[in-house]
């Protein structure tokens, strides 16, 4: 190490003014750990310099930790090194505890990091946790809980002696209810979730029925009881409900305890979802797009996720999905209510509609075993969770769930027709949800082989040409109708009278100036129809092949790594047609199109392999082989 200077403040000031100043300070580490710690603890100094000093203490501890792993496995080695540097264990922990009581959040956060690192290195986790509970929590519960979360996440297991007392402390904090503000209770739920997950990780699938019910009641109280203080409402209360909902997801994993309370649990979730829909409907569903405010300010939670009512709704629906994943939970008596409510909540908000239509924030997954592959690049939202829940419900309960889904779908389509007659601007929203739901459960319907359901779908396929696949339809309705066609194309084998009309309507949309998301959906729908042998007359397909190939190439140049597999998949289907080979022979820059795509996404192994697969398919045609080679080599 370099010779340590005597003026720590000047050293810190110089480092702040230099681009790589913090890196230069590392030359004096860990020798200057004690002076840096003393400066960090001095409340009379400037905040930025103190914070930098605190970070240097943390870096010193990391350097010592590295030397420990390299030099010795003896626990006394670390204590000896700290003692040589003047870092008394008791004094350092006491200083960090005192810093946690300061008003400035940056100082508290740095002190929290230091405390956790120091406790780990000195193997003093349990004593540190107890000190946080006894000394810091009464004065600053938020700071104490933040440190406890950091310590528990990496260092406390269900087998540790202090685990049960830590769990009891956390539940006591939550049981005291509104004695603490919403942010404090949020952190307590985060801590409780960590503890429960640690419990599960040690194969302990039971915490006892009494304790499981107690935690369920804590979650229920947090989600349903509005704070007394006005300052606790808004984002703080939403954050509390989100953390409680995340804890509920973990609690459901205790399959030996909670299934006994299935009726109570499902009733609680559905009650919350009804409340969510009442507010959601007023603000987002039955309003004209022009009246909706699309500029929502984004707020983020502790894990960097977007904080919104839609995410909270999604968390609740994910809880239902989690229950469907465990045979211990019997939801037979609740199917009807789940279907009706999730389909209502699946209606897109105006903000979601704008994202899908304007930003093309949509992609299709590459799951070859499922046609129900609609998903989002964007954050978790209520609509996609609803579709997932309905699919899981139909997969688990088959006809018992499919029948109420079809009944509700039919009601939605009739409701949409009535709204259209009343000239409501949002007339199409129930119909759009109905088509999306039918697309998401297509695999389950096919496996059931129920003639009445297939007959209903065939009738619907015949009606979408007039109602949905035309240029005047709302883009999101076009998008979902095309997704419906893509997922149910196989049914048109039994309705050849509809097949040609549907194909022509899909091809016509590809020619129009429509949002990229609609063209992506039309691309998949068209290739799904072409892939079914003898479904569309050859002369009808041949007439539009040049247009389709041109559009697929255009989509390749417009899409991202999340969406490029859509035009690639469509090209693979078209390459089986003689007319497509004839069209490609006229393409002057055939190789460069695919090579450009390959080089653009060469760092993505999945995308680059897909591009190579299409190139191999091209090369398998003798008519294209020399053309590809001659263009590619230069």
Helices and strands as residue ranges (DSSP letters): H 8-17, H 21-25, G 26-28, H 33-40, H 47-71, H 75-84, H 89-99, H 105-121, H 125-131, I 132-136, H 141-155, H 163-175, G 177-179, H 182-201, H 209-224, G 230-232, H 235-251, G 258-261, H 262-280, I 281-285, G 289-291, H 309-324, G 332-334, H 335-345, H 350-359, E 362-364, E 374-376, H 382-397, H 399-421, H 429-440, H 442-448, H 451-467, H 475-488, G 489-494, H 496-511, H 516-531, H 538-558, H 564-574, H 578-585, H 590-600, H 605-619, H 622-633
